[in-house]
Amino acid sequence: MNFMRMRLTFKMPKKYDLFIHISVIALIVIGTLMITSTSVGETYNNDTVVIKTFIKQLGFVILSYLAMVFMANNFTMSRAKWWSQTIGVLLLGMLLACLMFDPSGGSRAWLRLSLPMIGEVTLQPSEFFKTFMIVLMAVTVETTRRKENYSCWTIIKVPVIFMLLGVFFIGLHNDAGSIMVLTVICGVCFLIPTHKSLRKLQHILMVLILIGGIASLFLLTPAGLKVVSKLPFLQEHQLSRFIIADNPFSDPFVDGYQLINSLYAFATGKWTGLGLGQSIQKMLYLPEAKTDYILAITVEELGIGGFLYILFFYVIIMYRLFYYAFKAKSEGYKILLVGTAVYMFVHFLFNVGGVTGLLPLTGVPLLFISSGSSSLLSICCAVGISQAVIAKMRNGN
């Protein structure tokens, strides 16, 4: 693989999608603004936390943007095929290494690094693993699509092995949210290939998805909650999330505390909000204000209009990704584009559902908005890869 042919530039490739690019920047801007605003709630014991938070977030933004541009200019299927398994083994090693660190919030999902002048930086390998699986499945399909004599197992064995190992290690982290997101992404991507040997398994998967969707809706009902309470594999904190989603006031001072204050923030914000920086709930009422519950603070300060701003740019990105996916002749390209759109959609659904009490909280961040270097870097890489695909399609490649 010739590294000298890779482009190092600050410009996006010719014929990239400008609408996606502007939308990503718009979301990153409001995310940086809200992360900085939310950090005001931590000034009770650190007068410099706001400026430090802004500088750290700005560093993450610059790194993620450069990664997006790099991927947009240099991603190709041949390079992905060359490096995919090596990167996969590295990510599995990082997932395993997370077990060496102390848990945070009941999960061992992070690697912790202490950097001079910056302080502690955390990496969540499971976020990168989501983008990796999208690329691996696309490369596998693109490599085998003309091999009509290939069996189903021959085609899917590499992605399945990596998927199972990834789910196993993430399970050891006690990170059910990432497992659910990863499963949905891979499930949808698997339905895209048209190879004849995959059809039977795809039909089975479609039935399982339908059954799973119906079962999920049932589990959110009072009758379903009784069933959930008897499931032997659910841990106590996981069961409590179902109970709190049904009625946060059943335990208002412990498990339901954050969700209740999140709902207060939504109610207080109304249409126009209290004004940027004027949130009450970020003053220690929402301990996870910069991550899981940042949407609640956004609505409290900027109102429903702030939420509609985020929703608008999310819709533009996902619409454009699906638009090009339907036009793509390459099934590998389809998987990359649809996989990135599903990645965004599932995170949006789980986060918004969790902070509003419509779904049990999963700890899944709101991409581009929540604090977290790993989620921002991962989604920017995925968008950059999609931009590379779009540029190739519009250039006739």
MOPEZI-V288701 format. One record per pair of residues at least 6 apart in sequence whose ideal C-beta (glycine too) atoms are under 8 Angstrom apart, sorted by the first residue. I is the first residue (numbers start at 1). GAP is how many residues later the second one is. D is the distance in Angstrom with one decimal. If there is no record, write none. Layout:
BEGIN
{{I & GAP & D} {I & GAP & D}}
END
This chain:
BEGIN
{{1 & 78 & 6.6} {1 & 81 & 5.1} {1 & 82 & 7.5} {6 & 67 & 7.9} {6 & 68 & 4.8} {7 & 66 & 4.4} {7 & 67 & 5.9} {8 & 62 & 7.5} {9 & 60 & 7.0} {9 & 64 & 5.9} {10 & 56 & 7.7} {10 & 59 & 6.4} {11 & 58 & 7.2} {11 & 62 & 7.9} {12 & 9 & 6.4} {12 & 57 & 6.1} {12 & 60 & 5.4} {12 & 61 & 7.4} {12 & 375 & 6.5} {12 & 379 & 7.9} {13 & 59 & 5.5} {13 & 60 & 5.2} {13 & 374 & 7.1} {13 & 375 & 6.7} {13 & 378 & 4.3} {14 & 377 & 6.4} {14 & 381 & 6.9} {15 & 375 & 7.5} {15 & 376 & 5.0} {15 & 379 & 3.9} {15 & 380 & 5.5} {16 & 56 & 6.1} {16 & 371 & 4.7} {16 & 374 & 6.1} {16 & 375 & 4.9} {17 & 303 & 5.5} {17 & 307 & 7.4} {17 & 370 & 6.4} {17 & 373 & 5.0} {19 & 297 & 5.7} {19 & 301 & 5.5} {20 & 296 & 7.3} {20 & 297 & 5.3} {20 & 300 & 5.1} {20 & 301 & 7.3} {20 & 363 & 6.7} {20 & 366 & 7.4} {20 & 367 & 6.7} {20 & 370 & 7.7} {21 & 366 & 7.2} {23 & 290 & 4.0} {23 & 291 & 7.8} {23 & 293 & 4.6} {23 & 294 & 4.9} {24 & 44 & 7.3} {24 & 289 & 7.9} {24 & 293 & 6.9} {24 & 344 & 6.9} {24 & 356 & 7.3} {24 & 359 & 5.8} {26 & 283 & 7.8} {26 & 287 & 5.0} {27 & 283 & 6.6} {27 & 286 & 5.1} {27 & 287 & 7.4} {27 & 340 & 7.9} {27 & 341 & 3.8} {27 & 342 & 6.6} {28 & 33 & 5.7} {28 & 36 & 7.7} {28 & 37 & 7.5} {28 & 340 & 5.5} {28 & 348 & 7.6} {30 & 268 & 7.5} {30 & 276 & 7.4} {30 & 279 & 6.5} {30 & 280 & 6.7} {30 & 339 & 6.8} {31 & 263 & 7.9} {31 & 337 & 5.0} {31 & 338 & 4.1} {31 & 339 & 7.2} {31 & 345 & 7.8} {32 & 22 & 7.5} {32 & 25 & 5.3} {32 & 26 & 7.0} {32 & 29 & 6.0} {33 & 243 & 7.4} {34 & 260 & 5.8} {34 & 263 & 6.4} {34 & 264 & 5.1} {34 & 267 & 7.5} {34 & 335 & 6.5} {35 & 18 & 6.4} {35 & 22 & 5.2} {35 & 255 & 5.5} {35 & 259 & 7.0} {35 & 335 & 7.9} {35 & 336 & 4.8} {36 & 14 & 6.4} {36 & 17 & 5.7} {36 & 18 & 4.6} {36 & 21 & 6.7} {37 & 239 & 6.2} {37 & 240 & 5.3} {37 & 242 & 7.2} {37 & 245 & 7.6} {37 & 260 & 7.3} {37 & 264 & 6.6} {38 & 241 & 7.4} {38 & 244 & 5.0} {38 & 251 & 4.7} {38 & 252 & 4.8} {38 & 256 & 6.3} {38 & 259 & 5.2} {38 & 333 & 7.9} {39 & 10 & 5.4} {39 & 11 & 5.2} {39 & 14 & 3.9} {39 & 15 & 7.8} {39 & 251 & 6.7} {40 & 10 & 5.9} {40 & 237 & 6.5} {40 & 242 & 6.6} {40 & 243 & 7.9} {41 & 238 & 7.7} {41 & 241 & 3.9} {41 & 242 & 4.8} {41 & 243 & 5.9} {41 & 245 & 7.9} {41 & 248 & 6.1} {42 & 7 & 4.6} {42 & 11 & 8.0} {43 & 6 & 5.6} {43 & 7 & 6.5} {44 & 240 & 7.3} {46 & 6 & 7.9} {52 & 67 & 7.5} {53 & 237 & 8.0} {56 & 62 & 6.2} {56 & 63 & 7.6} {56 & 65 & 8.0} {57 & 314 & 7.0} {59 & 59 & 7.3} {60 & 313 & 4.4} {60 & 316 & 5.7} {60 & 317 & 7.2} {61 & 315 & 7.2} {63 & 310 & 7.6} {63 & 314 & 6.5} {64 & 309 & 7.7} {64 & 312 & 4.7} {64 & 313 & 4.7} {64 & 316 & 4.0} {64 & 317 & 8.0} {65 & 315 & 6.6} {67 & 310 & 5.9} {67 & 313 & 5.5} {67 & 314 & 5.3} {67 & 317 & 6.5} {68 & 312 & 4.0} {68 & 313 & 6.7} {68 & 315 & 5.7} {68 & 316 & 3.8} {68 & 319 & 7.4} {69 & 315 & 6.6} {70 & 314 & 6.8} {71 & 310 & 5.3} {71 & 313 & 3.0} {71 & 314 & 5.0} {71 & 316 & 7.5} {71 & 317 & 6.2} {72 & 312 & 4.4} {72 & 313 & 7.6} {72 & 315 & 3.9} {72 & 316 & 4.9} {72 & 319 & 6.9} {73 & 315 & 7.1} {74 & 314 & 7.4} {75 & 309 & 6.9} {75 & 310 & 4.8} {75 & 313 & 3.9} {75 & 314 & 7.6} {76 & 312 & 7.5} {77 & 61 & 7.4} {77 & 62 & 6.2} {77 & 65 & 5.3} {77 & 255 & 5.9} {80 & 55 & 5.3} {80 & 58 & 7.4} {80 & 59 & 4.9} {81 & 58 & 4.9} {81 & 61 & 7.9} {81 & 62 & 6.4} {84 & 48 & 7.6} {84 & 51 & 6.3} {84 & 52 & 5.2} {84 & 55 & 5.4} {85 & 73 & 7.2} {87 & 45 & 6.2} {88 & 44 & 6.0} {88 & 48 & 6.4} {88 & 74 & 5.1} {91 & 34 & 5.6} {91 & 37 & 5.8} {91 & 38 & 5.3} {91 & 41 & 5.7} {91 & 75 & 7.6} {92 & 70 & 7.4} {92 & 73 & 5.6} {92 & 74 & 6.7} {92 & 77 & 6.5} {94 & 17 & 6.4} {94 & 29 & 7.4} {94 & 31 & 3.9} {94 & 34 & 7.8} {95 & 30 & 4.9} {95 & 31 & 6.7} {95 & 34 & 6.8} {95 & 71 & 6.6} {95 & 74 & 3.9} {95 & 75 & 6.4} {95 & 78 & 7.4} {96 & 73 & 5.7} {97 & 14 & 6.1} {97 & 28 & 8.0} {98 & 10 & 5.2} {98 & 11 & 6.0} {98 & 12 & 6.3} {98 & 13 & 5.8} {98 & 27 & 6.5} {98 & 71 & 7.9} {98 & 75 & 5.8} {99 & 9 & 5.5} {99 & 73 & 6.0} {99 & 74 & 7.4} {101 & 7 & 6.3} {101 & 9 & 6.5} {101 & 10 & 6.5} {101 & 11 & 5.4} {102 & 6 & 7.7} {103 & 71 & 7.3} {104 & 6 & 6.2} {105 & 183 & 7.9} {105 & 258 & 7.1} {106 & 68 & 5.9} {106 & 131 & 5.6} {107 & 66 & 5.5} {107 & 67 & 4.9} {107 & 68 & 5.0} {107 & 256 & 7.2} {108 & 64 & 7.2} {108 & 65 & 4.7} {108 & 66 & 6.6} {109 & 15 & 5.3} {109 & 16 & 7.9} {109 & 17 & 5.8} {109 & 61 & 7.4} {109 & 64 & 4.4} {109 & 65 & 7.9} {109 & 66 & 4.5} {109 & 69 & 6.9} {110 & 12 & 4.3} {110 & 13 & 6.6} {110 & 14 & 5.4} {111 & 11 & 6.7} {111 & 12 & 4.5} {111 & 13 & 7.8} {111 & 14 & 6.8} {112 & 8 & 5.8} {112 & 9 & 7.6} {112 & 10 & 5.4} {113 & 7 & 7.1} {113 & 8 & 4.9} {113 & 9 & 7.5} {113 & 10 & 6.9} {114 & 6 & 5.5} {114 & 7 & 7.7} {115 & 6 & 5.5} {121 & 252 & 6.5} {122 & 250 & 7.9} {122 & 251 & 7.3} {122 & 252 & 7.4} {123 & 250 & 6.9} {123 & 251 & 5.3} {124 & 248 & 7.0} {124 & 250 & 3.9} {124 & 251 & 7.1} {125 & 249 & 7.5} {126 & 40 & 7.7} {126 & 44 & 5.1} {126 & 47 & 7.0} {126 & 49 & 6.1} {126 & 52 & 4.2} {126 & 56 & 7.4} {127 & 51 & 7.5} {127 & 245 & 7.8} {127 & 247 & 4.2} {127 & 248 & 5.0} {127 & 250 & 7.7} {127 & 251 & 4.2} {128 & 246 & 6.7} {128 & 249 & 7.6} {128 & 250 & 5.1} {128 & 253 & 7.8} {129 & 37 & 5.1} {129 & 41 & 7.5} {129 & 49 & 7.9} {129 & 53 & 6.8} {130 & 48 & 7.5} {130 & 51 & 6.4} {130 & 52 & 5.6} {130 & 55 & 6.0} {130 & 213 & 5.9} {130 & 248 & 6.5} {130 & 252 & 7.9} {131 & 212 & 7.3} {131 & 247 & 5.0} {131 & 248 & 7.6} {131 & 250 & 5.4} {131 & 251 & 4.6} {131 & 254 & 7.6} {132 & 30 & 7.9} {133 & 26 & 7.0} {133 & 29 & 6.9} {133 & 30 & 6.3} {133 & 33 & 7.1} {133 & 49 & 6.5} {133 & 52 & 6.6} {133 & 53 & 5.6} {133 & 56 & 7.9} {133 & 206 & 8.0} {134 & 51 & 6.4} {134 & 55 & 6.4} {134 & 201 & 6.7} {134 & 202 & 6.2} {134 & 205 & 3.5} {134 & 206 & 6.6} {134 & 209 & 6.9} {134 & 248 & 6.7} {135 & 201 & 6.9} {135 & 250 & 6.7} {136 & 22 & 7.0} {136 & 23 & 5.4} {136 & 26 & 6.2} {137 & 22 & 5.1} {137 & 49 & 6.7} {137 & 52 & 4.9} {137 & 53 & 7.0} {137 & 198 & 5.5} {137 & 202 & 7.2} {138 & 51 & 7.7} {138 & 194 & 4.2} {138 & 195 & 7.4} {138 & 197 & 4.0} {138 & 198 & 4.7} {138 & 201 & 7.2} {139 & 193 & 6.6} {140 & 15 & 6.6} {140 & 16 & 7.4} {140 & 18 & 6.0} {140 & 19 & 5.5} {141 & 14 & 7.7} {141 & 51 & 7.4} {141 & 52 & 4.7} {141 & 54 & 7.7} {141 & 190 & 5.0} {141 & 191 & 5.3} {141 & 194 & 6.0} {142 & 188 & 6.5} {142 & 189 & 6.8} {142 & 190 & 3.2} {144 & 6 & 5.4} {144 & 10 & 7.4} {144 & 11 & 4.8} {144 & 51 & 6.9} {145 & 48 & 7.0} {145 & 49 & 8.0} {145 & 50 & 6.3} {145 & 186 & 5.7} {145 & 187 & 7.6} {147 & 8 & 7.9} {148 & 47 & 7.8} {148 & 48 & 7.0} {150 & 45 & 7.3} {150 & 47 & 6.3} {151 & 46 & 5.7} {152 & 45 & 4.5} {152 & 46 & 5.7} {152 & 48 & 7.5} {152 & 49 & 5.8} {155 & 38 & 7.8} {155 & 40 & 6.3} {155 & 42 & 6.6} {155 & 43 & 6.6} {156 & 34 & 7.7} {156 & 42 & 7.4} {156 & 45 & 7.8} {159 & 27 & 7.4} {163 & 19 & 7.5} {163 & 23 & 5.8} {166 & 16 & 6.8} {167 & 12 & 5.6} {167 & 15 & 6.7} {167 & 16 & 7.4} {170 & 8 & 5.2} {170 & 9 & 5.4} {170 & 12 & 7.3} {171 & 8 & 6.3} {174 & 61 & 7.6} {175 & 188 & 7.3} {176 & 62 & 6.4} {176 & 186 & 6.7} {177 & 173 & 6.5} {177 & 185 & 3.3} {177 & 186 & 4.6} {177 & 187 & 4.5} {178 & 186 & 7.4} {180 & 166 & 7.8} {180 & 170 & 7.3} {180 & 182 & 6.5} {181 & 162 & 7.4} {181 & 165 & 5.0} {181 & 166 & 6.5} {181 & 169 & 6.9} {181 & 183 & 6.1} {184 & 158 & 6.6} {184 & 162 & 5.0} {185 & 154 & 5.8} {185 & 157 & 5.3} {185 & 158 & 5.6} {185 & 161 & 6.7} {187 & 18 & 6.2} {187 & 22 & 6.2} {188 & 150 & 6.6} {188 & 151 & 7.4} {188 & 154 & 4.9} {189 & 146 & 4.9} {189 & 149 & 6.6} {189 & 150 & 4.9} {189 & 153 & 7.4} {190 & 8 & 7.7} {190 & 11 & 7.9} {190 & 12 & 6.8} {190 & 15 & 6.3} {191 & 11 & 5.6} {191 & 14 & 6.6} {191 & 15 & 6.8} {192 & 139 & 6.0} {192 & 142 & 5.2} {192 & 143 & 5.3} {192 & 146 & 6.3} {193 & 9 & 7.9} {193 & 138 & 5.4} {193 & 142 & 7.8} {194 & 137 & 6.7} {218 & 6 & 4.4} {218 & 9 & 7.8} {219 & 6 & 7.3} {219 & 8 & 6.6} {219 & 9 & 5.5} {219 & 23 & 7.2} {220 & 25 & 7.4} {220 & 26 & 7.7} {220 & 139 & 7.3} {222 & 24 & 7.0} {225 & 17 & 6.0} {225 & 18 & 6.9} {225 & 21 & 5.5} {228 & 6 & 6.8} {228 & 11 & 6.6} {228 & 14 & 4.9} {229 & 10 & 6.3} {229 & 13 & 7.9} {229 & 14 & 7.8} {231 & 8 & 7.8} {238 & 122 & 7.9} {240 & 11 & 7.4} {240 & 15 & 4.5} {241 & 14 & 7.8} {241 & 119 & 3.9} {241 & 120 & 5.2} {241 & 121 & 7.9} {242 & 118 & 4.9} {243 & 7 & 6.1} {243 & 8 & 7.5} {243 & 12 & 7.4} {244 & 6 & 7.0} {244 & 7 & 6.7} {244 & 11 & 5.1} {244 & 12 & 4.8} {244 & 15 & 5.7} {244 & 113 & 7.7} {244 & 116 & 7.6} {244 & 117 & 7.6} {245 & 14 & 7.6} {245 & 109 & 7.8} {245 & 112 & 5.4} {245 & 113 & 7.4} {245 & 114 & 6.2} {245 & 115 & 4.5} {245 & 116 & 7.1} {247 & 9 & 7.7} {248 & 8 & 3.6} {248 & 11 & 4.2} {248 & 12 & 4.9} {248 & 15 & 7.2} {248 & 109 & 6.1} {249 & 7 & 6.1} {249 & 11 & 6.8} {250 & 6 & 6.3} {251 & 6 & 8.0} {252 & 8 & 5.7} {258 & 28 & 5.8} {258 & 29 & 6.8} {258 & 30 & 6.5} {258 & 34 & 7.9} {258 & 35 & 6.4} {259 & 96 & 7.5} {259 & 98 & 5.6} {259 & 102 & 7.1} {261 & 20 & 5.1} {261 & 24 & 4.4} {261 & 25 & 5.3} {261 & 35 & 7.7} {262 & 19 & 7.4} {262 & 24 & 6.5} {262 & 31 & 5.2} {262 & 34 & 4.1} {262 & 93 & 5.0} {262 & 94 & 7.4} {262 & 95 & 7.8} {263 & 33 & 8.0} {263 & 93 & 7.4} {263 & 94 & 6.5} {264 & 17 & 6.2} {264 & 21 & 7.9} {265 & 14 & 7.0} {265 & 15 & 7.9} {265 & 16 & 4.3} {265 & 21 & 7.3} {265 & 28 & 7.9} {265 & 31 & 4.0} {265 & 32 & 6.3} {265 & 34 & 6.3} {265 & 35 & 3.9} {266 & 30 & 6.1} {266 & 33 & 5.2} {266 & 34 & 7.2} {266 & 90 & 6.8} {268 & 6 & 6.5} {268 & 12 & 7.1} {268 & 13 & 7.7} {268 & 32 & 5.4} {269 & 30 & 4.2} {269 & 31 & 4.2} {269 & 32 & 6.9} {269 & 33 & 7.2} {269 & 34 & 4.9} {269 & 35 & 7.0} {269 & 37 & 7.7} {270 & 33 & 5.8} {270 & 34 & 6.9} {271 & 32 & 4.9} {271 & 33 & 5.0} {271 & 34 & 6.3} {272 & 31 & 4.3} {272 & 33 & 6.5} {273 & 26 & 6.9} {273 & 27 & 6.4} {273 & 28 & 5.0} {273 & 29 & 4.4} {273 & 30 & 3.4} {273 & 32 & 7.2} {273 & 33 & 6.3} {274 & 6 & 7.6} {274 & 26 & 6.0} {274 & 27 & 5.8} {275 & 26 & 6.4} {276 & 25 & 5.4} {276 & 26 & 6.8} {277 & 24 & 6.8} {278 & 23 & 5.9} {279 & 18 & 5.0} {279 & 21 & 4.7} {279 & 22 & 5.0} {280 & 20 & 7.3} {281 & 8 & 7.1} {281 & 15 & 6.6} {281 & 16 & 6.4} {281 & 19 & 5.9} {282 & 7 & 4.7} {282 & 15 & 5.1} {282 & 18 & 7.9} {286 & 7 & 4.8} {286 & 10 & 6.5} {286 & 11 & 6.9} {289 & 7 & 7.6} {289 & 8 & 5.3} {290 & 80 & 7.1} {290 & 81 & 4.0} {291 & 74 & 6.0} {291 & 79 & 5.0} {291 & 80 & 5.4} {291 & 81 & 6.3} {292 & 59 & 7.2} {292 & 62 & 6.9} {292 & 63 & 6.8} {292 & 69 & 6.6} {292 & 71 & 5.9} {292 & 72 & 7.9} {292 & 73 & 7.1} {292 & 78 & 7.2} {293 & 62 & 5.4} {294 & 72 & 6.2} {294 & 75 & 5.7} {294 & 76 & 5.0} {294 & 77 & 7.0} {295 & 12 & 6.9} {295 & 15 & 7.6} {295 & 56 & 6.7} {295 & 57 & 6.4} {295 & 60 & 5.3} {295 & 71 & 5.6} {295 & 74 & 7.0} {296 & 59 & 5.3} {298 & 8 & 4.8} {298 & 9 & 6.8} {298 & 12 & 7.2} {298 & 71 & 7.2} {299 & 7 & 5.9} {299 & 8 & 5.3} {302 & 7 & 7.4} {310 & 56 & 7.7} {310 & 59 & 6.4} {314 & 30 & 6.6} {314 & 34 & 5.9} {317 & 24 & 7.6} {317 & 27 & 6.5} {317 & 66 & 7.5} {318 & 23 & 4.6} {318 & 26 & 5.9} {318 & 27 & 6.1} {321 & 16 & 4.8} {321 & 17 & 7.2} {321 & 19 & 5.7} {321 & 20 & 4.0} {321 & 65 & 6.0} {322 & 15 & 7.3} {322 & 16 & 7.0} {322 & 19 & 5.7} {324 & 9 & 7.9} {324 & 13 & 5.5} {324 & 62 & 7.8} {324 & 65 & 7.3} {324 & 66 & 5.2} {324 & 69 & 6.2} {325 & 8 & 7.5} {325 & 9 & 5.0} {325 & 12 & 3.9} {325 & 13 & 4.9} {325 & 16 & 7.3} {327 & 66 & 6.8} {328 & 6 & 4.9} {328 & 9 & 6.6} {328 & 61 & 7.4} {328 & 65 & 6.1} {333 & 56 & 4.9} {333 & 59 & 7.8} {333 & 60 & 6.8} {336 & 49 & 5.8} {336 & 50 & 6.0} {336 & 53 & 5.3} {337 & 49 & 5.5} {337 & 52 & 6.2} {337 & 53 & 7.8} {339 & 43 & 7.6} {340 & 39 & 8.0} {340 & 42 & 4.5} {340 & 43 & 6.4} {340 & 45 & 7.2} {340 & 46 & 4.8} {343 & 24 & 7.8} {343 & 36 & 6.9} {343 & 39 & 6.0} {344 & 23 & 5.8} {344 & 35 & 6.9} {346 & 18 & 7.8} {347 & 17 & 5.4} {347 & 18 & 6.7} {347 & 19 & 6.7} {347 & 20 & 4.9} {347 & 28 & 7.9} {348 & 18 & 6.8} {348 & 19 & 7.2} {349 & 10 & 7.7} {350 & 9 & 6.5} {350 & 12 & 4.8} {350 & 14 & 4.2} {351 & 11 & 7.9} {351 & 13 & 5.3} {351 & 14 & 6.5} {351 & 15 & 4.3} {351 & 19 & 7.4} {352 & 6 & 7.7} {352 & 14 & 7.4} {353 & 6 & 3.1} {354 & 6 & 6.8} {354 & 7 & 3.8} {354 & 8 & 5.8} {354 & 9 & 7.9} {354 & 10 & 7.2} {355 & 6 & 7.4} {365 & 6 & 7.9} {365 & 7 & 5.3} {365 & 10 & 4.6} {367 & 8 & 5.9} {367 & 9 & 7.6} {367 & 12 & 4.7} {368 & 8 & 6.7} {368 & 11 & 6.6}}
END
